[in-house]
Amino acid sequence: MAWEAVMKREQEYRKLAENVLKRAANEHSAQMRAEWEILAARYLALASQSKKIEENDTSFDPIPWDRSRRR
């Protein structure tokens, strides 16, 4: 897997986590805020895993990049 693809994936997950945390901050319901925060934590975990994929030189990718290109 190319380094650029891993960095892009990592950055995308971090951006998703940032967006979800913004939603959590504006949430009035404590339960919904907690759910958003859990989702953000999962995105950050995925970002960390994406980084480790390149560091460990593994070819496992839980979400294939070409999935959106399928018809």
C-alpha positions as CSV (number, residue, x, y, z in Angstrom):
1,M,0.0,0.0,0.0
2,A,1.3,3.4,-0.9
3,W,2.3,5.8,1.9
4,E,0.1,8.5,0.4
5,A,-3.0,6.2,0.6
6,V,-2.3,5.4,4.3
7,M,-1.8,9.0,5.2
8,K,-4.9,10.0,3.4
9,R,-6.9,7.3,5.1
10,E,-5.4,8.3,8.5
11,Q,-6.2,12.0,7.8
12,E,-9.8,11.1,6.7
13,Y,-10.5,9.2,9.9
14,R,-9.1,12.0,12.0
15,K,-11.2,14.6,10.2
16,L,-14.3,12.4,10.7
17,A,-13.5,12.2,14.4
18,E,-13.1,16.0,14.6
19,N,-16.5,16.5,12.9
20,V,-18.2,14.0,15.2
21,L,-16.7,15.7,18.3
22,K,-18.1,19.0,17.0
23,R,-21.5,17.4,16.8
24,A,-21.1,16.0,20.3
25,A,-20.2,19.5,21.7
26,N,-23.5,20.8,20.3
27,E,-25.6,17.9,21.5
28,H,-28.1,18.6,24.4
29,S,-28.7,15.0,25.2
30,A,-26.1,13.5,27.4
31,Q,-26.7,10.0,25.9
32,M,-26.4,11.2,22.3
33,R,-23.3,13.2,23.2
34,A,-21.8,10.0,24.7
35,E,-22.7,8.1,21.5
36,W,-21.0,10.8,19.3
37,E,-17.9,10.7,21.6
38,I,-17.7,6.9,21.3
39,L,-17.9,7.1,17.5
40,A,-15.1,9.7,17.5
41,A,-13.0,7.4,19.6
42,R,-13.6,4.6,17.1
43,Y,-12.5,6.9,14.2
44,L,-9.4,7.8,16.1
45,A,-8.7,4.1,16.6
46,L,-9.1,3.5,12.9
47,A,-6.7,6.4,12.2
48,S,-4.1,4.8,14.5
49,Q,-4.6,1.4,12.8
50,S,-4.2,3.0,9.4
51,K,-0.9,4.4,10.5
52,K,0.3,1.1,11.9
53,I,-0.6,-0.7,8.6
54,E,2.2,1.3,6.9
55,E,4.6,1.0,9.8
56,N,4.2,-2.8,9.9
57,D,4.2,-3.1,6.1
58,T,1.1,-5.1,6.1
59,S,-1.3,-5.3,3.2
60,F,-4.5,-5.7,5.3
61,D,-7.0,-2.9,4.6
62,P,-10.4,-3.2,6.3
63,I,-12.0,-0.8,3.8
64,P,-10.8,-1.3,0.2
65,W,-10.2,2.0,-1.5
66,D,-11.8,0.8,-4.8
67,R,-15.1,0.0,-3.1
68,S,-16.6,3.3,-4.2
69,R,-15.6,2.6,-7.8
70,R,-17.6,-0.6,-8.1
71,R,-20.8,-0.5,-10.1
